[in-house]
Amino acid sequence: MATKKTTKATKKASKAPWNKPAPAKKAPAKKLSSAQKAKAKTLAKKAGRPYPNLVDNMAVAKKAAKKTTKRVSKAAKKATSKVAKKTASKATKKPA
């Protein structure tokens, strides 16, 4: 009896963003900055479009979101390592 393994190729293709229902609002929408708008316009030009569409805007917003999570995780790692160093230094000190 052979079992079928699922891979990315066998999974159903995801729907286009405009065919999906809007996600539940957790926070108010954030507008793209002028730099992000320029980046979206550049992506559109590369794709042969005169102006950016939803896909270009989503790509720029997603990239910005990844950057903020990286920054947060780096700060969290730094804080964790500081606490670990303090704990280690306290453990190595000899009581008087």
N, C-alpha and C positions, 0 to 999 in steps of 0.2 A: 504494500500500500504506500503510495507516494504522497507526501504532503507538499502542498504548494507554499513556497516561501514568498512573502510579499517584499517587493523592492520598490524603489522610487518609480521605476518604469511601469510596474504593474498597478500602482495606486491610481485612483481616479484623478484626473487633472483638476486643479483647484479652479474655482470660479474667478472670473474677472472682478476687480474691485467694485465696479459699477453694478454688478449683478448680485453682490452680497448685501445683506442688511447692514445698516450702520451699527458699529459696536456700541455697547452700553457706555454712556457718558460717565466717566469717573472724575474727570476734571474738565474745566473749560478748554476749548480749542485754543491752540497757540498759533499765532500768525507767523509766516515765514519772514525772516529778516531780509533786508535788501540784498545782502550777500548771498543768502540762500536762494532768493528769487533769481539773481544773476546766474548762479550755478544751475538752477533748473532750466533757465533759458539756454545755457550752453549745452546741456544735455539734449534739449529739444533740437537745437541746431545740428548737433551731431547725428541725430536720428532723422534729419530732413524735415522737421516741422518748423513753421515760422514762429510759433510761440509754445510755451510749455503747457502740457496737459496734466491730468490727474496723476498719471504714472510718474512723470518727471518730478512733480511736487512731492509725491510720496517717497520717491527715492532719496531726495534731498533731506526730507524730514526724518527718514529712518536713519540716515547716516549721522545726522545731528544727535539723534536719540542714543545711538551707539556710543558717540563720543562722551556724552554726559554720564552714561553708566560706567564707562571706563574710568573717567575721572573719579567718580564716587568710589569705585572698587579700589583704585589706587590709594585714595585717602583712607579707606577702611583698613587696607593692608598695612599702611604706615602706622596707623593708630594701634593696631593689634600688635605689630612688632615692637612698638615702644613699650607697651604694657608687658610683653613677654620679657623684654630686656630688663625692665625694672624688677620684675618678679625673680628673674635669674640672679640679678646682682644682690638682691636681698637674701636669697638663699645661700649665696657664696660667702657673705659676710659672717664672720665669727662673732658669736655673742660675747659681750664683755663680762 
